[in-house]
């Protein structure tokens, strides 16, 4: 089994879903090609996952999740 065959479903906050949809549409307009929302999310993870640290996650939890 290839790594690309593995997948998992994650819940995304509603506010991020709207931003992802908007980005996807922006990219479609820019490139004139279909850009799937999943590709936007995967590109974001691909670009930033290595640089994130525990402090970033705890800051997100405090500022975003606990604000609800």
C-alpha positions as CSV (number, residue, x, y, z in Angstrom):
1,X,0.0,0.0,0.0
2,X,1.3,3.4,-1.0
3,X,1.4,6.3,1.4
4,X,-0.9,8.2,-1.0
5,X,-3.5,5.5,-0.4
6,X,-3.8,6.2,3.3
7,X,-6.2,8.9,4.4
8,X,-8.1,10.0,7.5
9,X,-11.0,12.3,8.0
10,X,-10.6,15.3,10.3
11,X,-13.1,17.9,11.4
12,X,-12.4,21.4,10.3
13,X,-13.8,24.5,12.1
14,X,-16.6,26.2,10.2
15,X,-14.7,29.4,10.0
16,X,-11.8,27.6,8.3
17,X,-14.1,25.8,5.9
18,X,-15.3,29.1,4.5
19,X,-11.8,30.4,4.2
20,X,-10.7,27.2,2.4
21,X,-13.6,27.5,0.0
22,X,-12.7,31.1,-0.8
23,X,-9.0,30.2,-1.3
24,X,-10.0,27.3,-3.6
25,X,-12.1,29.6,-5.7
26,X,-9.3,32.2,-5.8
27,X,-6.9,29.6,-7.0
28,X,-9.3,28.4,-9.7
29,X,-9.7,31.9,-11.0
30,X,-5.9,32.4,-10.9
31,X,-4.9,29.1,-12.6
32,X,-8.1,28.4,-14.7
33,X,-7.8,24.8,-13.3
34,X,-9.9,22.9,-10.8
35,X,-8.3,23.2,-7.4
36,X,-10.0,20.9,-4.9
37,X,-10.5,22.1,-1.3
38,X,-8.7,19.0,-0.1
39,X,-5.7,20.0,-2.2
40,X,-5.6,23.4,-0.5
41,X,-5.7,21.7,2.9
42,X,-3.0,19.2,1.9
43,X,-0.8,22.0,0.5
44,X,-1.1,23.9,3.7
45,X,-0.1,20.9,5.8
46,X,2.7,20.1,3.3
47,X,4.1,23.6,3.6
48,X,3.7,24.2,7.3
49,X,3.6,20.9,9.3
50,X,7.3,20.7,9.8
51,X,7.5,24.1,11.3
52,X,4.7,23.9,13.8
53,X,5.5,23.3,17.4
54,X,3.7,22.5,20.7
55,X,3.6,26.2,21.6
56,X,1.8,27.0,18.4
57,X,-0.8,24.4,19.1
58,X,-1.4,25.4,22.7
59,X,-1.7,29.1,21.6
60,X,-4.3,28.0,19.1
61,X,-6.2,26.1,21.8
62,X,-6.1,29.1,24.1
63,X,-7.0,31.7,21.6
64,X,-9.4,29.9,19.3
65,X,-10.8,26.8,20.8
66,X,-11.3,28.2,24.3
67,X,-12.8,31.4,22.9
68,X,-15.9,29.4,22.0
